[in-house]
Amino acid sequence: PEALARVASNSVLMTKALEKVIAPDGLGIYQFNRACAGQTVFHYHMHLIPQFEGKDIGIHSKQAGDPEQLAAMAEQLKAAIQ
């Protein structure tokens, strides 16, 4: 229960950072259990997936993001969390 509480608490921090840095129109919060449900990494974690009007990426994007853009966004998110 303590670990789950920490995941939930950190997801709130990440949600606020995502809203500040990329300002999505919505945010999908997902947690999958077992392969049939879409789980691909077999430990507990949450997916915080920004959604934008007119752009349906679904739950798992089939298109990889640009590594340089992702690295820059990661730095912005780190700064927003602190």
PyMOL Python script that loads the backbone (N, CA, C, O; Angstrom):
from pymol import cmd

cmd.read_pdbstr("""\
ATOM      1  N   PRO A   1       0.806  -1.231   0.000  1.00  0.00           N
ATOM      2  CA  PRO A   1       0.000   0.000   0.000  1.00  0.00           C
ATOM      3  C   PRO A   1       0.837   1.279   0.000  1.00  0.00           C
ATOM      4  O   PRO A   1       0.453   2.278  -0.608  1.00  0.00           O
ATOM      5  N   GLU A   2       1.994   1.244   0.690  1.00  0.00           N
ATOM      6  CA  GLU A   2       2.826   2.453   0.742  1.00  0.00           C
ATOM      7  C   GLU A   2       3.409   2.766  -0.635  1.00  0.00           C
ATOM      8  O   GLU A   2       3.473   3.926  -1.041  1.00  0.00           O
ATOM      9  N   ALA A   3       3.833   1.723  -1.346  1.00  0.00           N
ATOM     10  CA  ALA A   3       4.400   1.940  -2.681  1.00  0.00           C
ATOM     11  C   ALA A   3       3.339   2.469  -3.634  1.00  0.00           C
ATOM     12  O   ALA A   3       3.613   3.357  -4.442  1.00  0.00           O
ATOM     13  N   LEU A   4       2.139   1.932  -3.543  1.00  0.00           N
ATOM     14  CA  LEU A   4       1.048   2.398  -4.398  1.00  0.00           C
ATOM     15  C   LEU A   4       0.724   3.863  -4.099  1.00  0.00           C
ATOM     16  O   LEU A   4       0.456   4.641  -5.014  1.00  0.00           O
ATOM     17  N   ALA A   5       0.748   4.229  -2.838  1.00  0.00           N
ATOM     18  CA  ALA A   5       0.495   5.622  -2.460  1.00  0.00           C
ATOM     19  C   ALA A   5       1.563   6.534  -3.051  1.00  0.00           C
ATOM     20  O   ALA A   5       1.258   7.649  -3.476  1.00  0.00           O
ATOM     21  N   ARG A   6       2.812   6.073  -3.083  1.00  0.00           N
ATOM     22  CA  ARG A   6       3.890   6.893  -3.664  1.00  0.00           C
ATOM     23  C   ARG A   6       3.721   7.043  -5.170  1.00  0.00           C
ATOM     24  O   ARG A   6       3.955   8.118  -5.723  1.00  0.00           O
ATOM     25  N   VAL A   7       3.307   5.948  -5.840  1.00  0.00           N
ATOM     26  CA  VAL A   7       3.063   6.033  -7.288  1.00  0.00           C
ATOM     27  C   VAL A   7       1.954   7.049  -7.558  1.00  0.00           C
ATOM     28  O   VAL A   7       2.083   7.888  -8.449  1.00  0.00           O
ATOM     29  N   ALA A   8       0.875   6.977  -6.795  1.00  0.00           N
ATOM     30  CA  ALA A   8      -0.242   7.904  -6.979  1.00  0.00           C
ATOM     31  C   ALA A   8       0.193   9.341  -6.712  1.00  0.00           C
ATOM     32  O   ALA A   8      -0.151  10.247  -7.471  1.00  0.00           O
ATOM     33  N   SER A   9       0.944   9.549  -5.642  1.00  0.00           N
ATOM     34  CA  SER A   9       1.420  10.884  -5.306  1.00  0.00           C
ATOM     35  C   SER A   9       2.316  11.444  -6.407  1.00  0.00           C
ATOM     36  O   SER A   9       2.189  12.606  -6.794  1.00  0.00           O
ATOM     37  N   ASN A  10       3.226  10.605  -6.907  1.00  0.00           N
ATOM     38  CA  ASN A  10       4.119  11.054  -7.980  1.00  0.00           C
ATOM     39  C   ASN A  10       3.361  11.301  -9.276  1.00  0.00           C
ATOM     40  O   ASN A  10       3.740  12.172 -10.059  1.00  0.00           O
ATOM     41  N   SER A  11       2.291  10.540  -9.511  1.00  0.00           N
ATOM     42  CA  SER A  11       1.517  10.775 -10.733  1.00  0.00           C
ATOM     43  C   SER A  11       0.848  12.146 -10.696  1.00  0.00           C
ATOM     44  O   SER A  11       0.682  12.781 -11.738  1.00  0.00           O
ATOM     45  N   VAL A  12       0.466  12.605  -9.514  1.00  0.00           N
ATOM     46  CA  VAL A  12      -0.107  13.950  -9.390  1.00  0.00           C
ATOM     47  C   VAL A  12       0.952  14.999  -9.742  1.00  0.00           C
ATOM     48  O   VAL A  12       0.661  15.958 -10.456  1.00  0.00           O
ATOM     49  N   LEU A  13       2.177  14.817  -9.241  1.00  0.00           N
ATOM     50  CA  LEU A  13       3.262  15.752  -9.571  1.00  0.00           C
ATOM     51  C   LEU A  13       3.534  15.765 -11.071  1.00  0.00           C
ATOM     52  O   LEU A  13       3.698  16.827 -11.671  1.00  0.00           O
ATOM     53  N   MET A  14       3.582  14.568 -11.677  1.00  0.00           N
ATOM     54  CA  MET A  14       3.853  14.481 -13.112  1.00  0.00           C
ATOM     55  C   MET A  14       2.721  15.093 -13.925  1.00  0.00           C
ATOM     56  O   MET A  14       2.967  15.749 -14.937  1.00  0.00           O
ATOM     57  N   THR A  15       1.481  14.881 -13.489  1.00  0.00           N
ATOM     58  CA  THR A  15       0.333  15.455 -14.198  1.00  0.00           C
ATOM     59  C   THR A  15       0.433  16.974 -14.222  1.00  0.00           C
ATOM     60  O   THR A  15       0.216  17.599 -15.260  1.00  0.00           O
ATOM     61  N   LYS A  16       0.762  17.567 -13.081  1.00  0.00           N
ATOM     62  CA  LYS A  16       0.902  19.027 -13.021  1.00  0.00           C
ATOM     63  C   LYS A  16       2.034  19.506 -13.927  1.00  0.00           C
ATOM     64  O   LYS A  16       1.900  20.527 -14.601  1.00  0.00           O
ATOM     65  N   ALA A  17       3.148  18.773 -13.944  1.00  0.00           N
ATOM     66  CA  ALA A  17       4.273  19.147 -14.804  1.00  0.00           C
ATOM     67  C   ALA A  17       3.887  19.027 -16.269  1.00  0.00           C
ATOM     68  O   ALA A  17       4.208  19.909 -17.066  1.00  0.00           O
ATOM     69  N   LEU A  18       3.197  17.938 -16.640  1.00  0.00           N
ATOM     70  CA  LEU A  18       2.766  17.779 -18.034  1.00  0.00           C
ATOM     71  C   LEU A  18       1.833  18.901 -18.452  1.00  0.00           C
ATOM     72  O   LEU A  18       1.951  19.431 -19.557  1.00  0.00           O
ATOM     73  N   GLU A  19       0.907  19.266 -17.575  1.00  0.00           N
ATOM     74  CA  GLU A  19      -0.025  20.348 -17.898  1.00  0.00           C
ATOM     75  C   GLU A  19       0.723  21.661 -18.101  1.00  0.00           C
ATOM     76  O   GLU A  19       0.384  22.444 -18.987  1.00  0.00           O
ATOM     77  N   LYS A  20       1.739  21.898 -17.280  1.00  0.00           N
ATOM     78  CA  LYS A  20       2.503  23.144 -17.382  1.00  0.00           C
ATOM     79  C   LYS A  20       3.390  23.166 -18.626  1.00  0.00           C
ATOM     80  O   LYS A  20       3.468  24.185 -19.313  1.00  0.00           O
ATOM     81  N   VAL A  21       4.056  22.052 -18.918  1.00  0.00           N
ATOM     82  CA  VAL A  21       5.053  22.026 -19.988  1.00  0.00           C
ATOM     83  C   VAL A  21       4.424  21.878 -21.367  1.00  0.00           C
ATOM     84  O   VAL A  21       4.811  22.590 -22.293  1.00  0.00           O
ATOM     85  N   ILE A  22       3.458  20.967 -21.525  1.00  0.00           N
ATOM     86  CA  ILE A  22       2.930  20.738 -22.881  1.00  0.00           C
ATOM     87  C   ILE A  22       1.461  21.094 -23.051  1.00  0.00           C
ATOM     88  O   ILE A  22       0.949  21.047 -24.169  1.00  0.00           O
ATOM     89  N   ALA A  23       0.773  21.448 -21.980  1.00  0.00           N
ATOM     90  CA  ALA A  23      -0.613  21.915 -22.025  1.00  0.00           C
ATOM     91  C   ALA A  23      -1.514  21.056 -22.912  1.00  0.00           C
ATOM     92  O   ALA A  23      -2.061  21.553 -23.896  1.00  0.00           O
ATOM     93  N   PRO A  24      -1.676  19.773 -22.578  1.00  0.00           N
ATOM     94  CA  PRO A  24      -2.545  18.923 -23.399  1.00  0.00           C
ATOM     95  C   PRO A  24      -4.014  19.310 -23.224  1.00  0.00           C
ATOM     96  O   PRO A  24      -4.385  19.963 -22.249  1.00  0.00           O
ATOM     97  N   ASP A  25      -4.839  18.896 -24.183  1.00  0.00           N
ATOM     98  CA  ASP A  25      -6.274  19.127 -24.081  1.00  0.00           C
ATOM     99  C   ASP A  25      -6.909  18.171 -23.065  1.00  0.00           C
ATOM    100  O   ASP A  25      -7.972  18.457 -22.513  1.00  0.00           O
ATOM    101  N   GLY A  26      -6.262  17.063 -22.831  1.00  0.00           N
ATOM    102  CA  GLY A  26      -6.714  16.073 -21.859  1.00  0.00           C
ATOM    103  C   GLY A  26      -5.553  15.183 -21.483  1.00  0.00           C
ATOM    104  O   GLY A  26      -4.478  15.267 -22.077  1.00  0.00           O
ATOM    105  N   LEU A  27      -5.764  14.333 -20.502  1.00  0.00           N
ATOM    106  CA  LEU A  27      -4.699  13.441 -20.062  1.00  0.00           C
ATOM    107  C   LEU A  27      -5.312  12.104 -19.696  1.00  0.00           C
ATOM    108  O   LEU A  27      -6.188  12.027 -18.835  1.00  0.00           O
ATOM    109  N   GLY A  28      -4.848  11.051 -20.354  1.00  0.00           N
ATOM    110  CA  GLY A  28      -5.299   9.705 -20.030  1.00  0.00           C
ATOM    111  C   GLY A  28      -4.382   9.120 -18.970  1.00  0.00           C
ATOM    112  O   GLY A  28      -3.158   9.184 -19.092  1.00  0.00           O
ATOM    113  N   ILE A  29      -4.972   8.553 -17.937  1.00  0.00           N
ATOM    114  CA  ILE A  29      -4.199   7.915 -16.867  1.00  0.00           C
ATOM    115  C   ILE A  29      -4.584   6.451 -16.871  1.00  0.00           C
ATOM    116  O   ILE A  29      -5.735   6.095 -16.619  1.00  0.00           O
ATOM    117  N   TYR A  30      -3.595   5.594 -17.165  1.00  0.00           N
ATOM    118  CA  TYR A  30      -3.870   4.174 -17.354  1.00  0.00           C
ATOM    119  C   TYR A  30      -2.936   3.314 -16.514  1.00  0.00           C
ATOM    120  O   TYR A  30      -1.809   3.697 -16.203  1.00  0.00           O
ATOM    121  N   GLN A  31      -3.440   2.149 -16.163  1.00  0.00           N
ATOM    122  CA  GLN A  31      -2.635   1.121 -15.509  1.00  0.00           C
ATOM    123  C   GLN A  31      -3.153  -0.204 -16.056  1.00  0.00           C
ATOM    124  O   GLN A  31      -4.339  -0.507 -15.918  1.00  0.00           O
ATOM    125  N   PHE A  32      -2.284  -0.994 -16.671  1.00  0.00           N
ATOM    126  CA  PHE A  32      -2.677  -2.249 -17.310  1.00  0.00           C
ATOM    127  C   PHE A  32      -2.191  -3.438 -16.491  1.00  0.00           C
ATOM    128  O   PHE A  32      -1.114  -3.389 -15.896  1.00  0.00           O
ATOM    129  N   ASN A  33      -2.972  -4.489 -16.460  1.00  0.00           N
ATOM    130  CA  ASN A  33      -2.598  -5.724 -15.774  1.00  0.00           C
ATOM    131  C   ASN A  33      -2.683  -6.900 -16.725  1.00  0.00           C
ATOM    132  O   ASN A  33      -3.763  -7.261 -17.194  1.00  0.00           O
ATOM    133  N   ARG A  34      -1.540  -7.491 -17.003  1.00  0.00           N
ATOM    134  CA  ARG A  34      -1.360  -8.653 -17.876  1.00  0.00           C
ATOM    135  C   ARG A  34      -1.462  -8.289 -19.353  1.00  0.00           C
ATOM    136  O   ARG A  34      -2.064  -7.283 -19.729  1.00  0.00           O
ATOM    137  N   ALA A  35      -0.863  -9.127 -20.164  1.00  0.00           N
ATOM    138  CA  ALA A  35      -0.722  -8.860 -21.597  1.00  0.00           C
ATOM    139  C   ALA A  35      -2.063  -8.651 -22.295  1.00  0.00           C
ATOM    140  O   ALA A  35      -2.176  -7.786 -23.164  1.00  0.00           O
ATOM    141  N   CYS A  36      -3.055  -9.414 -21.935  1.00  0.00           N
ATOM    142  CA  CYS A  36      -4.363  -9.304 -22.581  1.00  0.00           C
ATOM    143  C   CYS A  36      -4.955  -7.902 -22.418  1.00  0.00           C
ATOM    144  O   CYS A  36      -5.732  -7.453 -23.260  1.00  0.00           O
ATOM    145  N   ALA A  37      -4.592  -7.223 -21.349  1.00  0.00           N
ATOM    146  CA  ALA A  37      -5.091  -5.873 -21.083  1.00  0.00           C
ATOM    147  C   ALA A  37      -4.178  -4.797 -21.648  1.00  0.00           C
ATOM    148  O   ALA A  37      -4.467  -3.609 -21.507  1.00  0.00           O
ATOM    149  N   GLY A  38      -3.081  -5.191 -22.284  1.00  0.00           N
ATOM    150  CA  GLY A  38      -2.180  -4.221 -22.883  1.00  0.00           C
ATOM    151  C   GLY A  38      -0.875  -4.010 -22.136  1.00  0.00           C
ATOM    152  O   GLY A  38      -0.070  -3.168 -22.534  1.00  0.00           O
ATOM    153  N   GLN A  39      -0.646  -4.760 -21.057  1.00  0.00           N
ATOM    154  CA  GLN A  39       0.593  -4.598 -20.298  1.00  0.00           C
ATOM    155  C   GLN A  39       1.757  -5.149 -21.111  1.00  0.00           C
ATOM    156  O   GLN A  39       1.696  -6.278 -21.599  1.00  0.00           O
ATOM    157  N   THR A  40       2.814  -4.360 -21.259  1.00  0.00           N
ATOM    158  CA  THR A  40       4.006  -4.785 -21.998  1.00  0.00           C
ATOM    159  C   THR A  40       5.249  -4.781 -21.121  1.00  0.00           C
ATOM    160  O   THR A  40       6.252  -5.400 -21.476  1.00  0.00           O
ATOM    161  N   VAL A  41       5.204  -4.101 -19.994  1.00  0.00           N
ATOM    162  CA  VAL A  41       6.288  -4.076 -19.014  1.00  0.00           C
ATOM    163  C   VAL A  41       5.689  -4.639 -17.737  1.00  0.00           C
ATOM    164  O   VAL A  41       4.748  -4.066 -17.188  1.00  0.00           O
ATOM    165  N   PHE A  42       6.224  -5.751 -17.260  1.00  0.00           N
ATOM    166  CA  PHE A  42       5.539  -6.508 -16.217  1.00  0.00           C
ATOM    167  C   PHE A  42       5.994  -6.169 -14.803  1.00  0.00           C
ATOM    168  O   PHE A  42       6.517  -7.009 -14.069  1.00  0.00           O
ATOM    169  N   HIS A  43       5.778  -4.923 -14.456  1.00  0.00           N
ATOM    170  CA  HIS A  43       5.839  -4.450 -13.077  1.00  0.00           C
ATOM    171  C   HIS A  43       4.801  -3.332 -12.979  1.00  0.00           C
ATOM    172  O   HIS A  43       4.349  -2.822 -14.004  1.00  0.00           O
ATOM    173  N   TYR A  44       4.430  -2.954 -11.792  1.00  0.00           N
ATOM    174  CA  TYR A  44       3.385  -1.947 -11.635  1.00  0.00           C
ATOM    175  C   TYR A  44       3.914  -0.577 -12.031  1.00  0.00           C
ATOM    176  O   TYR A  44       4.969  -0.150 -11.562  1.00  0.00           O
ATOM    177  N   HIS A  45       3.190   0.093 -12.878  1.00  0.00           N
ATOM    178  CA  HIS A  45       3.477   1.476 -13.238  1.00  0.00           C
ATOM    179  C   HIS A  45       2.222   2.082 -13.850  1.00  0.00           C
ATOM    180  O   HIS A  45       1.293   1.366 -14.224  1.00  0.00           O
ATOM    181  N   MET A  46       2.204   3.383 -13.947  1.00  0.00           N
ATOM    182  CA  MET A  46       1.068   4.090 -14.536  1.00  0.00           C
ATOM    183  C   MET A  46       1.524   4.784 -15.811  1.00  0.00           C
ATOM    184  O   MET A  46       2.680   5.183 -15.950  1.00  0.00           O
ATOM    185  N   HIS A  47       0.580   4.915 -16.737  1.00  0.00           N
ATOM    186  CA  HIS A  47       0.817   5.652 -17.972  1.00  0.00           C
ATOM    187  C   HIS A  47       0.075   6.975 -17.863  1.00  0.00           C
ATOM    188  O   HIS A  47      -1.125   6.993 -17.590  1.00  0.00           O
ATOM    189  N   LEU A  48       0.767   8.067 -18.069  1.00  0.00           N
ATOM    190  CA  LEU A  48       0.158   9.394 -18.138  1.00  0.00           C
ATOM    191  C   LEU A  48       0.315   9.836 -19.583  1.00  0.00           C
ATOM    192  O   LEU A  48       1.408  10.218 -20.002  1.00  0.00           O
ATOM    193  N   ILE A  49      -0.773   9.786 -20.349  1.00  0.00           N
ATOM    194  CA  ILE A  49      -0.692   9.997 -21.790  1.00  0.00           C
ATOM    195  C   ILE A  49      -1.442  11.271 -22.183  1.00  0.00           C
ATOM    196  O   ILE A  49      -2.673  11.310 -22.158  1.00  0.00           O
ATOM    197  N   PRO A  50      -0.683  12.316 -22.549  1.00  0.00           N
ATOM    198  CA  PRO A  50      -1.325  13.552 -22.993  1.00  0.00           C
ATOM    199  C   PRO A  50      -2.131  13.302 -24.264  1.00  0.00           C
ATOM    200  O   PRO A  50      -1.706  12.551 -25.142  1.00  0.00           O
ATOM    201  N   GLN A  51      -3.288  13.932 -24.354  1.00  0.00           N
ATOM    202  CA  GLN A  51      -4.140  13.813 -25.527  1.00  0.00           C
ATOM    203  C   GLN A  51      -4.413  15.206 -26.080  1.00  0.00           C
ATOM    204  O   GLN A  51      -4.558  16.171 -25.329  1.00  0.00           O
ATOM    205  N   PHE A  52      -4.479  15.293 -27.394  1.00  0.00           N
ATOM    206  CA  PHE A  52      -4.731  16.567 -28.060  1.00  0.00           C
ATOM    207  C   PHE A  52      -5.895  16.412 -29.029  1.00  0.00           C
ATOM    208  O   PHE A  52      -6.017  15.396 -29.713  1.00  0.00           O
ATOM    209  N   GLU A  53      -6.750  17.434 -29.080  1.00  0.00           N
ATOM    210  CA  GLU A  53      -7.893  17.414 -29.998  1.00  0.00           C
ATOM    211  C   GLU A  53      -7.419  17.116 -31.415  1.00  0.00           C
ATOM    212  O   GLU A  53      -6.438  17.694 -31.884  1.00  0.00           O
ATOM    213  N   GLY A  54      -8.114  16.218 -32.088  1.00  0.00           N
ATOM    214  CA  GLY A  54      -7.803  15.901 -33.475  1.00  0.00           C
ATOM    215  C   GLY A  54      -6.639  14.956 -33.663  1.00  0.00           C
ATOM    216  O   GLY A  54      -6.303  14.628 -34.801  1.00  0.00           O
ATOM    217  N   LYS A  55      -6.009  14.504 -32.587  1.00  0.00           N
ATOM    218  CA  LYS A  55      -4.860  13.603 -32.672  1.00  0.00           C
ATOM    219  C   LYS A  55      -5.150  12.376 -31.823  1.00  0.00           C
ATOM    220  O   LYS A  55      -4.991  12.415 -30.603  1.00  0.00           O
ATOM    221  N   ASP A  56      -5.569  11.294 -32.449  1.00  0.00           N
ATOM    222  CA  ASP A  56      -5.881  10.081 -31.707  1.00  0.00           C
ATOM    223  C   ASP A  56      -4.682   9.149 -31.738  1.00  0.00           C
ATOM    224  O   ASP A  56      -4.447   8.455 -32.727  1.00  0.00           O
ATOM    225  N   ILE A  57      -3.923   9.139 -30.642  1.00  0.00           N
ATOM    226  CA  ILE A  57      -2.764   8.245 -30.598  1.00  0.00           C
ATOM    227  C   ILE A  57      -3.106   6.932 -29.913  1.00  0.00           C
ATOM    228  O   ILE A  57      -2.297   6.005 -29.918  1.00  0.00           O
ATOM    229  N   GLY A  58      -4.287   6.841 -29.326  1.00  0.00           N
ATOM    230  CA  GLY A  58      -4.660   5.621 -28.630  1.00  0.00           C
ATOM    231  C   GLY A  58      -3.900   5.496 -27.323  1.00  0.00           C
ATOM    232  O   GLY A  58      -3.331   6.465 -26.820  1.00  0.00           O
ATOM    233  N   ILE A  59      -3.901   4.307 -26.791  1.00  0.00           N
ATOM    234  CA  ILE A  59      -3.242   4.081 -25.505  1.00  0.00           C
ATOM    235  C   ILE A  59      -1.748   3.841 -25.695  1.00  0.00           C
ATOM    236  O   ILE A  59      -0.929   4.390 -24.959  1.00  0.00           O
ATOM    237  N   HIS A  60      -1.399   3.026 -26.675  1.00  0.00           N
ATOM    238  CA  HIS A  60       0.010   2.789 -26.996  1.00  0.00           C
ATOM    239  C   HIS A  60       0.265   3.360 -28.383  1.00  0.00           C
ATOM    240  O   HIS A  60      -0.308   2.890 -29.366  1.00  0.00           O
ATOM    241  N   SER A  61       1.113   4.358 -28.463  1.00  0.00           N
ATOM    242  CA  SER A  61       1.424   4.957 -29.753  1.00  0.00           C
ATOM    243  C   SER A  61       2.249   3.986 -30.588  1.00  0.00           C
ATOM    244  O   SER A  61       3.154   3.327 -30.075  1.00  0.00           O
ATOM    245  N   LYS A  62       1.939   3.904 -31.849  1.00  0.00           N
ATOM    246  CA  LYS A  62       2.703   3.038 -32.747  1.00  0.00           C
ATOM    247  C   LYS A  62       3.853   3.803 -33.387  1.00  0.00           C
ATOM    248  O   LYS A  62       4.660   3.230 -34.119  1.00  0.00           O
ATOM    249  N   GLN A  63       3.922   5.090 -33.108  1.00  0.00           N
ATOM    250  CA  GLN A  63       4.956   5.933 -33.691  1.00  0.00           C
ATOM    251  C   GLN A  63       5.866   6.432 -32.570  1.00  0.00           C
ATOM    252  O   GLN A  63       5.406   7.078 -31.628  1.00  0.00           O
ATOM    253  N   ALA A  64       7.143   6.131 -32.678  1.00  0.00           N
ATOM    254  CA  ALA A  64       8.097   6.579 -31.661  1.00  0.00           C
ATOM    255  C   ALA A  64       8.303   8.082 -31.760  1.00  0.00           C
ATOM    256  O   ALA A  64       8.262   8.658 -32.847  1.00  0.00           O
ATOM    257  N   GLY A  65       8.521   8.701 -30.624  1.00  0.00           N
ATOM    258  CA  GLY A  65       8.795  10.130 -30.595  1.00  0.00           C
ATOM    259  C   GLY A  65      10.233  10.419 -31.011  1.00  0.00           C
ATOM    260  O   GLY A  65      11.090   9.536 -30.979  1.00  0.00           O
ATOM    261  N   ASP A  66      10.482  11.645 -31.394  1.00  0.00           N
ATOM    262  CA  ASP A  66      11.823  12.079 -31.765  1.00  0.00           C
ATOM    263  C   ASP A  66      12.684  12.114 -30.500  1.00  0.00           C
ATOM    264  O   ASP A  66      12.336  12.807 -29.543  1.00  0.00           O
ATOM    265  N   PRO A  67      13.811  11.374 -30.478  1.00  0.00           N
ATOM    266  CA  PRO A  67      14.638  11.292 -29.269  1.00  0.00           C
ATOM    267  C   PRO A  67      15.105  12.647 -28.744  1.00  0.00           C
ATOM    268  O   PRO A  67      15.141  12.859 -27.531  1.00  0.00           O
ATOM    269  N   GLU A  68      15.461  13.566 -29.639  1.00  0.00           N
ATOM    270  CA  GLU A  68      15.919  14.883 -29.194  1.00  0.00           C
ATOM    271  C   GLU A  68      14.780  15.682 -28.565  1.00  0.00           C
ATOM    272  O   GLU A  68      14.973  16.350 -27.549  1.00  0.00           O
ATOM    273  N   GLN A  69      13.597  15.615 -29.168  1.00  0.00           N
ATOM    274  CA  GLN A  69      12.447  16.315 -28.605  1.00  0.00           C
ATOM    275  C   GLN A  69      12.061  15.717 -27.252  1.00  0.00           C
ATOM    276  O   GLN A  69      11.720  16.448 -26.322  1.00  0.00           O
ATOM    277  N   LEU A  70      12.116  14.399 -27.144  1.00  0.00           N
ATOM    278  CA  LEU A  70      11.781  13.734 -25.884  1.00  0.00           C
ATOM    279  C   LEU A  70      12.775  14.117 -24.787  1.00  0.00           C
ATOM    280  O   LEU A  70      12.379  14.350 -23.644  1.00  0.00           O
ATOM    281  N   ALA A  71      14.062  14.183 -25.129  1.00  0.00           N
ATOM    282  CA  ALA A  71      15.075  14.563 -24.146  1.00  0.00           C
ATOM    283  C   ALA A  71      14.864  16.001 -23.674  1.00  0.00           C
ATOM    284  O   ALA A  71      15.000  16.293 -22.486  1.00  0.00           O
ATOM    285  N   ALA A  72      14.533  16.890 -24.596  1.00  0.00           N
ATOM    286  CA  ALA A  72      14.272  18.285 -24.234  1.00  0.00           C
ATOM    287  C   ALA A  72      13.035  18.381 -23.348  1.00  0.00           C
ATOM    288  O   ALA A  72      13.021  19.140 -22.379  1.00  0.00           O
ATOM    289  N   MET A  73      12.002  17.617 -23.677  1.00  0.00           N
ATOM    290  CA  MET A  73      10.789  17.624 -22.863  1.00  0.00           C
ATOM    291  C   MET A  73      11.073  17.057 -21.479  1.00  0.00           C
ATOM    292  O   MET A  73      10.542  17.557 -20.487  1.00  0.00           O
ATOM    293  N   ALA A  74      11.891  16.036 -21.399  1.00  0.00           N
ATOM    294  CA  ALA A  74      12.246  15.452 -20.101  1.00  0.00           C
ATOM    295  C   ALA A  74      12.924  16.496 -19.222  1.00  0.00           C
ATOM    296  O   ALA A  74      12.651  16.560 -18.024  1.00  0.00           O
ATOM    297  N   GLU A  75      13.791  17.304 -19.791  1.00  0.00           N
ATOM    298  CA  GLU A  75      14.458  18.349 -19.017  1.00  0.00           C
ATOM    299  C   GLU A  75      13.439  19.395 -18.528  1.00  0.00           C
ATOM    300  O   GLU A  75      13.519  19.860 -17.391  1.00  0.00           O
ATOM    301  N   GLN A  76      12.494  19.752 -19.388  1.00  0.00           N
ATOM    302  CA  GLN A  76      11.468  20.719 -19.000  1.00  0.00           C
ATOM    303  C   GLN A  76      10.591  20.143 -17.886  1.00  0.00           C
ATOM    304  O   GLN A  76      10.227  20.855 -16.950  1.00  0.00           O
ATOM    305  N   LEU A  77      10.258  18.870 -17.986  1.00  0.00           N
ATOM    306  CA  LEU A  77       9.443  18.234 -16.953  1.00  0.00           C
ATOM    307  C   LEU A  77      10.183  18.169 -15.612  1.00  0.00           C
ATOM    308  O   LEU A  77       9.598  18.409 -14.556  1.00  0.00           O
ATOM    309  N   LYS A  78      11.475  17.842 -15.672  1.00  0.00           N
ATOM    310  CA  LYS A  78      12.273  17.824 -14.433  1.00  0.00           C
ATOM    311  C   LYS A  78      12.253  19.192 -13.768  1.00  0.00           C
ATOM    312  O   LYS A  78      12.077  19.299 -12.554  1.00  0.00           O
ATOM    313  N   ALA A  79      12.434  20.232 -14.567  1.00  0.00           N
ATOM    314  CA  ALA A  79      12.436  21.586 -14.016  1.00  0.00           C
ATOM    315  C   ALA A  79      11.065  21.942 -13.437  1.00  0.00           C
ATOM    316  O   ALA A  79      10.987  22.608 -12.405  1.00  0.00           O
ATOM    317  N   ALA A  80       9.985  21.505 -14.090  1.00  0.00           N
ATOM    318  CA  ALA A  80       8.638  21.822 -13.608  1.00  0.00           C
ATOM    319  C   ALA A  80       8.304  21.106 -12.311  1.00  0.00           C
ATOM    320  O   ALA A  80       7.503  21.600 -11.518  1.00  0.00           O
ATOM    321  N   ILE A  81       8.907  19.956 -12.089  1.00  0.00           N
ATOM    322  CA  ILE A  81       8.641  19.189 -10.869  1.00  0.00           C
ATOM    323  C   ILE A  81       9.344  19.807  -9.667  1.00  0.00           C
ATOM    324  O   ILE A  81       8.837  19.756  -8.546  1.00  0.00           O
ATOM    325  N   GLN A  82      10.502  20.386  -9.904  1.00  0.00           N
ATOM    326  CA  GLN A  82      11.298  20.916  -8.781  1.00  0.00           C
ATOM    327  C   GLN A  82      10.799  22.227  -8.282  1.00  0.00           C
ATOM    328  O   GLN A  82      11.369  22.788  -7.346  1.00  0.00           O
TER     329      GLN A  82
END
""", "prot")
cmd.dss("prot")
cmd.show_as("cartoon", "prot")
cmd.util.cbc("prot")
cmd.orient("prot")
